[in-house]
Amino acid sequence: MSETEKGTETGTGTVRAATRVLEVHEHRAALDLFRDSLHMPPVSDADWPVLEASLEPASVRGAFSGSGSGSGSRLVGVHQATASDVVVPGDARVAVELHHRFAVRNGHTRSGVGRSLMTAALRSATAPLAMLRASEGGIYGRYGFAVATRCRELVVDRRRARLSEHVPAGHHTYAPAAGEIAALLPVAYEGSRGGAGTVSRPGWYEALLTQDLESAGGFVRAFVHSGPEGEDGFARYAVRRVGGDGPAARTVLEVLDMHHGTPQAWAGLWRSLLDVELVDEIRARQRPLDEPVEWLFTDPHVCRTGAVDDETWLRLTDVGAALRARRFEGAGTVVIGVEDALLPANSGHYRVGPETAGGAGSGPQISGSVAAWSALYLGAVRPSALAATGALRVHDPRALKTADELFWAGREPWCGTYI
Ligand SMILES: CC(C)(COP(=O)(O)OP(=O)(O)OC[C@H]1O[C@@H](n2cnc3c(N)ncnc32)[C@H](O)[C@@H]1OP(=O)(O)O)[C@@H](O)C(=O)NCCC(=O)NCCS
């Protein structure tokens, strides 16, 4: 049964393609469509089993051109939503749908197919939150998503780096054999996960990441930190020679995936990475903005920041449930107004405070789109900053300071999982 029919008005634009959840036997074609849109060749028989496992039944939607979605129509778009949970301020783990593999066949783009798929996926959401990574920043705001976590690239001049005397030694850091990594790191991830923005990794994640990293040509190794209560941190890395044979040639240790549950684990892992011999530079992409790496060194200039980028985008799909799930700081209460054309049931007024978060009868003191409230949800930005841009409209100026206190999350949210 198709969910949307050709020509249906959604209220936010015209839906021009029929969509439905795909059967398992259609998954390989859907994956190849996605790969083609990213200019990648069709999946090889050798790689297919690992990818097949990541296409969970009932998680993949297709869009069809022609009449309906049956025989005679052609698959022109794909979208996948994987069930997970995300840590929110206050430490609750809240159900989230991770949106990925969103693509429209070349030759069919910019004609409403992507909108049909995204609309169908959001309207059938069963979790209060949806999350994704954006290939381009202009795509997702119109669907109510906003940047919710950000990250920075770190570059450490390893030859000049000297650790300060005060840096903890860590408990016990070890280098597992290559064959042990796949079993150990998912355990270490669960033992180290905790900050707002981190998500549970699907069972297939480790095998898919390993396959991706191997096809990128690196020899991947890891350090694991073991604390008093077991594995509580890890750093996955690869060492590459870059810059050709000329004077710019150098050996770079790339940190690919790193999480820690305690300060001891974090310091111990950085010590081990810095101790790897025959390395000129350490590059760590997509690290938390507030990771205090500069403060490890006697000379903070050995560590510099490369690009700062958005990491994940979030959308509140059930605003009331999402607000009830996170902790709000301070003592005040604010009534917020939410506008959501795509999911109209979210539109309305909500009372937000440390004790209450839910429906409110009175008029809003601050109002904005669901995208604006989604940006604030994990704490990546303050209400007063969004008010300055006009993304939030302040009807009662006294409420803005209270909103800043309420939405304060204590630290930068960060995900660190690449789906
Ligand atoms: C991104 C993609 C899925 C969008 O699908 P689509 O069918 O082209 O999108 P639609 O025609 O439904 O467009 C809906 C709106 O998004 C806009 N849009 C589409 N792609 C965009 C892009 N790359 N950047 C900015 N806006 C974009 C359209 O202009 C349209 O705007 P409107 O609301 O003002 O009318 C498709 O272009 C694609 O497959 N791109 C390559 C793969 C990719 O980047 N996937 C995303 C991975 S995160």
The ligand as a Gaussian input file, in Angstrom:
#p B3LYP/6-31G(d) Opt

LIG

0 1
 C       19.082000      15.474000      -1.173000
 C       18.086000      14.735000      -2.034000
 C       17.702000      13.434000      -1.370000
 C       16.831000      15.668000      -2.135000
 O       15.847000      15.009000      -2.906000
 P       15.035000      15.784000      -4.059000
 O       13.995000      14.892000      -4.574000
 O       16.017000      16.358000      -5.010000
 O       14.379000      16.962000      -3.212000
 P       12.968000      17.659000      -3.507000
 O       12.814000      17.856000      -4.984000
 O       11.900000      16.941000      -2.796000
 O       13.245000      19.060000      -2.866000
 C       12.622000      19.555000      -1.713000
 C       13.253000      20.877000      -1.426000
 O       14.632000      20.657000      -1.099000
 C       15.461000      21.461000      -1.933000
 N       16.714000      20.749000      -2.128000
 C       16.867000      19.534000      -2.655000
 N       18.157000      19.188000      -2.640000
 C       18.835000      20.219000      -2.105000
 C       20.200000      20.471000      -1.836000
 N       21.149000      19.585000      -2.119000
 N       20.530000      21.634000      -1.238000
 C       19.579000      22.557000      -0.963000
 N       18.263000      22.361000      -1.188000
 C       17.896000      21.212000      -1.768000
 C       14.649000      21.672000      -3.186000
 O       15.078000      22.804000      -3.890000
 C       13.248000      21.841000      -2.620000
 O       13.131000      23.146000      -2.129000
 P       11.696000      23.848000      -1.835000
 O       11.192000      23.280000      -0.535000
 O       12.044000      25.297000      -1.706000
 O       10.828000      23.502000      -3.002000
 C       18.600000      14.480000      -3.468000
 O       18.906000      15.697000      -4.085000
 C       19.846000      13.585000      -3.491000
 O       19.715000      12.392000      -3.619000
 N       21.064000      14.164000      -3.396000
 C       22.294000      13.373000      -3.454000
 C       22.459000      12.468000      -2.244000
 C       22.420000      13.234000      -0.957000
 O       23.032000      14.276000      -0.792000
 N       21.683000      12.677000       0.026000
 C       21.568000      13.248000       1.334000
 C       22.470000      12.492000       2.241000
 S       22.510000      13.295000       3.831000

